[in-house]
Amino acid sequence: MPGSDKAQVEISETRLSCRVDGKDVILNQDRGKVRGGLYRRIPWFGTDAHTPLPLSYSQDDQPVVLHVGEQPDRVWHFWAASPRAMLPPGYLEGCTVKVRARISSAAMLQVGMDYWRNSTVGYGSGGNNHEAGASDWYFPSSDWQEATFTDIPRIN
């Protein structure tokens, strides 16, 4: 697609909240700051091996800019810059991730999440980490969008 090498996603805010014992608890909320890595696209996230995510900032130093068109053969996986917060004890109903983003032409965005019962225990089996899932795809727009994913069951 012409111009796809200039595709970018701007991120101005990330927020992860969870509902525990019927109360919403914010685990992290970062403005214009993310961390992350470039992962294999084929197979999708084939391993945990990755290179650091190249980041730049907008002119007003608020949103972080991901120049996804520069390496379209990689998965641009980002997460909040703040340390991983532990879930409080209690009955976990689920969590919600929200990302405020602006998506340029030739780019798309999908948000998802995992969360951990204990932030000091490594990734792996045993029930500490939970891969919750991912959103539908969000498409280009000159306007800011709120990309959201939740695994909290809907009550009808």
BELVENRA-V362188 format. One record per pair of residues at least 12 apart in sequence whose C-alpha atoms are under 10 Angstrom apart, sorted by the first residue. I is the first residue (numbers start at 0). J is the second residue. D is the distance in Angstrom with one decimal. If there is no record, write none. Layout:
[[I J D] [I J D]]
This chain:
[[0 104 9.9] [0 105 7.4] [1 105 8.7] [2 68 8.5] [2 104 8.2] [2 105 7.5] [3 67 8.8] [3 68 5.5] [3 69 8.5] [3 71 8.7] [3 103 9.4] [3 104 7.4] [3 105 5.2] [3 106 7.6] [4 66 8.3] [4 67 7.8] [4 68 4.1] [4 69 5.4] [4 70 8.1] [4 71 8.0] [4 105 8.5] [4 106 9.7] [5 66 6.9] [5 67 7.7] [5 68 5.2] [5 69 7.0] [5 103 8.5] [5 104 8.5] [5 105 8.2] [5 106 9.1] [6 65 8.6] [6 66 6.1] [6 67 5.7] [6 68 4.4] [6 69 7.7] [6 70 9.8] [6 71 9.1] [6 102 8.1] [6 103 5.7] [6 104 6.1] [6 105 5.5] [6 106 5.4] [6 107 9.0] [6 139 9.6] [7 64 6.7] [7 65 5.4] [7 66 4.4] [7 67 5.2] [7 68 6.4] [7 69 8.8] [7 101 8.5] [7 102 6.4] [7 103 5.5] [7 104 7.9] [7 105 8.1] [7 106 6.3] [7 107 8.8] [7 108 10.0] [7 139 9.6] [8 62 9.6] [8 63 8.4] [8 64 5.9] [8 65 5.1] [8 66 6.7] [8 67 7.0] [8 68 9.4] [8 100 6.7] [8 101 5.8] [8 102 4.7] [8 103 6.2] [8 104 9.4] [8 105 10.0] [8 106 7.0] [8 107 7.9] [8 108 7.7] [8 139 8.9] [9 31 8.7] [9 55 9.6] [9 56 8.7] [9 57 8.3] [9 61 9.6] [9 62 5.9] [9 63 5.6] [9 64 4.5] [9 65 6.2] [9 66 8.6] [9 99 8.4] [9 100 5.4] [9 101 5.1] [9 102 6.5] [9 103 8.4] [9 143 8.9] [10 30 8.3] [10 31 6.1] [10 32 7.9] [10 33 8.1] [10 56 9.5] [10 57 9.8] [10 61 8.7] [10 62 5.2] [10 63 5.3] [10 64 6.5] [10 65 7.9] [10 77 9.9] [10 98 7.0] [10 99 5.9] [10 100 4.6] [10 101 6.8] [10 102 8.9] [10 143 9.2] [10 144 9.8] [11 29 8.3] [11 30 5.5] [11 31 4.4] [11 32 7.6] [11 33 9.3] [11 56 10.0] [11 57 9.7] [11 60 9.9] [11 61 6.4] [11 62 4.2] [11 63 6.5] [11 64 8.9] [11 98 7.7] [11 99 5.6] [11 100 6.2] [11 101 8.4] [11 143 9.1] [12 28 7.2] [12 29 5.6] [12 30 4.3] [12 31 5.5] [12 32 7.4] [12 33 8.7] [12 61 9.1] [12 62 7.6] [12 63 9.0] [12 79 8.7] [12 97 8.0] [12 98 5.7] [12 99 5.2] [12 100 7.6] [12 145 9.3] [13 27 7.8] [13 28 5.6] [13 29 5.3] [13 30 6.6] [13 31 7.9] [13 32 8.1] [13 33 8.0] [13 77 10.0] [13 78 8.0] [13 79 6.2] [13 80 9.0] [13 96 7.3] [13 97 5.8] [13 98 4.6] [13 99 6.6] [13 100 9.1] [13 145 9.6] [13 146 9.6] [13 147 10.0] [14 26 7.7] [14 27 5.7] [14 28 4.3] [14 29 6.5] [14 30 8.7] [14 78 9.7] [14 79 7.7] [14 95 8.1] [14 96 5.6] [14 97 5.2] [14 98 6.5] [14 99 8.9] [14 147 9.6] [15 27 5.4] [15 28 6.5] [15 29 9.3] [15 79 8.5] [15 84 9.6] [15 94 7.1] [15 95 5.8] [15 96 4.5] [15 97 6.6] [15 98 9.0] [15 112 8.5] [15 113 10.0] [15 114 9.4] [15 148 9.8] [15 149 9.7] [16 28 8.6] [16 86 9.7] [16 93 8.8] [16 94 5.6] [16 95 5.4] [16 96 6.6] [16 97 8.7] [16 149 9.4] [17 86 7.9] [17 87 9.3] [17 91 7.5] [17 92 7.5] [17 93 5.7] [17 94 3.9] [17 95 6.2] [17 96 8.7] [17 114 9.5] [17 149 9.2] [17 150 9.5] [17 151 8.6] [18 86 9.6] [18 87 9.8] [18 89 9.6] [18 90 8.4] [18 91 6.1] [18 92 5.5] [18 93 5.7] [18 94 6.1] [18 95 8.5] [18 151 7.9] [19 86 8.3] [19 87 7.3] [19 88 7.8] [19 89 5.9] [19 90 5.4] [19 91 4.5] [19 92 6.0] [19 93 7.6] [19 94 8.9] [20 87 9.6] [20 88 8.8] [20 89 5.8] [20 90 5.1] [20 91 6.6] [20 92 7.4] [21 89 9.5] [21 90 8.1] [21 91 8.4] [21 92 7.5] [22 90 10.0] [22 91 9.6] [22 92 9.4] [23 92 9.7] [23 93 9.7] [23 94 8.7] [23 95 9.6] [24 86 8.7] [24 87 8.5] [24 94 9.1] [25 84 9.1] [25 86 9.6] [25 94 9.5] [25 95 9.5] [26 81 9.4] [26 82 9.4] [26 83 7.7] [26 84 5.5] [26 85 7.5] [26 86 7.4] [26 87 9.4] [26 94 9.5] [26 114 9.8] [27 79 7.3] [27 80 8.8] [27 81 6.6] [27 82 8.0] [27 83 7.6] [27 84 6.9] [27 96 9.7] [28 79 7.5] [28 80 8.9] [28 81 7.7] [28 96 9.7] [28 97 9.3] [28 98 9.8] [29 78 9.8] [29 79 6.3] [29 80 6.7] [29 81 6.8] [29 98 9.7] [30 61 7.3] [30 62 7.5] [30 63 9.0] [30 79 9.0] [30 80 9.1] [30 98 9.8] [30 99 9.3] [31 56 8.2] [31 57 9.3] [31 60 7.8] [31 61 5.1] [31 62 4.4] [31 63 5.3] [31 64 8.9] [31 79 9.4] [31 80 9.1] [31 99 9.5] [32 54 9.5] [32 56 9.2] [32 60 9.9] [32 61 8.3] [32 62 7.4] [32 63 6.3] [32 64 9.8] [32 77 9.9] [32 78 8.9] [32 79 6.8] [32 80 5.6] [32 81 8.3] [33 52 9.3] [33 54 8.5] [33 62 9.6] [33 63 7.4] [33 64 9.8] [33 76 9.9] [33 77 6.2] [33 78 5.6] [33 79 4.8] [33 80 4.5] [33 81 8.1] [34 51 8.2] [34 52 6.9] [34 53 9.1] [34 54 8.4] [34 63 10.0] [34 76 8.5] [34 77 5.5] [34 78 5.5] [34 79 6.2] [34 80 5.2] [34 81 8.8] [35 49 9.0] [35 50 8.6] [35 51 6.3] [35 52 5.1] [35 53 8.5] [35 54 9.2] [35 75 7.6] [35 76 5.5] [35 77 4.1] [35 78 5.8] [35 79 8.4] [35 80 8.6] [36 48 8.9] [36 49 5.6] [36 50 5.4] [36 51 4.5] [36 52 4.1] [36 53 7.9] [36 73 9.4] [36 74 8.1] [36 75 6.3] [36 76 5.5] [36 77 6.5] [36 78 9.1] [37 49 5.3] [37 50 5.3] [37 51 6.3] [37 52 5.6] [37 53 8.4] [37 67 9.9] [37 70 8.7] [37 72 9.4] [37 73 5.7] [37 74 5.5] [37 75 5.0] [37 76 6.2] [37 77 8.6] [38 50 7.1] [38 51 9.2] [38 52 9.2] [38 72 9.1] [38 73 5.5] [38 74 4.9] [38 75 6.7] [38 76 7.0] [39 72 7.6] [39 73 5.4] [39 74 6.1] [39 75 9.2] [40 71 8.9] [40 72 6.2] [40 73 5.1] [40 74 5.4] [40 75 9.2] [41 72 8.4] [41 73 8.5] [41 74 9.2] [43 73 9.1] [43 74 7.8] [44 73 9.1] [44 74 7.4] [44 76 9.5] [49 73 9.5] [49 74 9.5] [49 75 9.9] [49 76 9.5] [50 73 10.0] [51 75 9.7] [51 76 9.8] [51 77 9.9] [52 65 8.4] [52 66 9.9] [52 74 9.9] [52 75 7.1] [52 76 7.8] [52 77 7.6] [53 65 7.3] [53 66 8.0] [53 67 9.5] [53 75 9.3] [54 66 7.8] [62 99 9.4] [62 100 8.6] [62 101 9.4] [63 100 9.6] [64 100 9.7] [64 101 9.4] [65 77 9.4] [65 102 9.8] [66 103 9.8] [66 106 9.4] [67 103 9.8] [67 105 9.3] [67 106 7.2] [67 107 9.3] [68 103 10.0] [68 104 10.0] [68 105 7.9] [68 106 7.5] [71 106 9.4] [75 108 9.5] [76 109 9.7] [76 110 9.2] [76 111 9.9] [77 110 9.1] [77 111 10.0] [78 98 10.0] [78 110 9.6] [78 111 9.5] [78 112 8.6] [79 98 9.8] [82 118 8.8] [83 114 8.4] [83 115 8.3] [83 117 9.3] [83 118 6.2] [83 119 9.2] [84 114 8.8] [84 115 8.3] [84 116 9.1] [84 117 8.5] [84 118 6.6] [84 119 9.9] [85 114 8.4] [85 115 6.7] [85 116 6.0] [85 117 5.7] [85 118 5.6] [85 119 8.9] [86 114 8.0] [86 115 7.1] [86 116 5.7] [86 117 7.4] [86 118 8.7] [87 116 8.2] [87 117 9.6] [88 116 8.7] [91 151 9.2] [92 150 8.2] [92 151 5.9] [92 152 7.6] [93 114 9.6] [93 131 8.5] [93 149 7.3] [93 150 5.4] [93 151 4.5] [93 152 7.7] [94 112 8.5] [94 113 9.0] [94 114 8.3] [94 131 8.3] [94 148 8.5] [94 149 5.7] [94 150 5.8] [94 151 6.0] [94 152 9.8] [95 111 8.9] [95 112 8.2] [95 131 9.6] [95 147 7.1] [95 148 5.7] [95 149 4.2] [95 150 6.7] [95 151 7.3] [96 110 7.6] [96 111 7.0] [96 112 6.8] [96 113 9.6] [96 133 9.6] [96 134 9.5] [96 145 9.9] [96 146 8.2] [96 147 5.7] [96 148 5.4] [96 149 6.4] [96 150 9.3] [97 110 7.9] [97 111 9.1] [97 112 9.9] [97 144 9.9] [97 145 6.4] [97 146 5.7] [97 147 4.5] [97 148 6.8] [97 149 8.7] [98 110 7.5] [98 111 9.8] [98 144 8.1] [98 145 5.6] [98 146 5.1] [98 147 6.5] [98 148 9.1] [99 143 6.6] [99 144 5.7] [99 145 4.6] [99 146 6.3] [99 147 8.8] [100 137 9.5] [100 139 9.9] [100 140 9.5] [100 142 8.6] [100 143 5.5] [100 144 5.3] [100 145 6.3] [100 146 7.1] [101 137 9.8] [101 138 9.3] [101 139 7.5] [101 140 6.6] [101 141 6.6] [101 142 6.2] [101 143 4.6] [101 144 6.1] [101 145 8.8] [101 146 9.7] [102 137 8.1] [102 138 6.7] [102 139 4.6] [102 140 5.7] [102 141 7.0] [102 142 8.1] [102 143 7.8] [102 144 8.2] [103 138 8.3] [103 139 5.1] [103 140 6.3] [103 141 6.8] [103 142 9.5] [104 138 8.3] [104 139 5.2] [104 140 7.3] [104 141 8.6] [105 138 8.6] [105 139 7.1] [106 137 9.0] [106 138 7.0] [106 139 6.3] [106 140 9.7] [107 136 6.5] [107 137 5.7] [107 138 5.0] [107 139 6.3] [107 140 9.7] [108 134 9.0] [108 135 8.6] [108 136 5.7] [108 137 5.0] [108 138 6.7] [108 139 8.5] [108 146 8.0] [109 133 6.7] [109 134 5.7] [109 135 6.2] [109 136 4.8] [109 137 6.1] [109 138 9.1] [109 146 7.5] [109 147 8.7] [109 148 8.9] [110 132 8.6] [110 133 5.5] [110 134 5.4] [110 135 7.9] [110 136 8.0] [110 137 8.8] [110 146 6.7] [110 147 6.7] [110 148 6.5] [110 149 9.8] [111 130 8.6] [111 131 7.2] [111 132 5.5] [111 133 3.8] [111 134 5.9] [111 135 9.3] [111 146 9.5] [111 147 8.1] [111 148 6.0] [111 149 8.2] [111 150 9.7] [112 129 8.6] [112 130 6.5] [112 131 5.7] [112 132 6.2] [112 133 6.7] [112 134 9.3] [112 148 7.9] [112 149 8.6] [112 150 9.3] [113 128 6.8] [113 129 5.3] [113 130 4.3] [113 131 5.3] [113 132 7.4] [113 133 9.4] [114 127 8.3] [114 128 5.6] [114 129 5.4] [114 130 6.9] [114 131 7.6] [115 127 5.3] [115 128 4.2] [115 129 6.2] [115 130 9.0] [116 128 6.4] [116 129 8.4] [131 148 9.1] [131 149 8.1] [131 150 6.4] [131 151 9.8] [132 148 7.9] [132 149 8.3] [132 150 7.5] [133 147 8.9] [133 148 6.3] [133 149 8.3] [133 150 9.2] [134 146 7.8] [134 147 6.6] [134 148 5.0] [134 149 8.0] [134 150 9.9] [135 147 8.8] [135 148 8.2]]
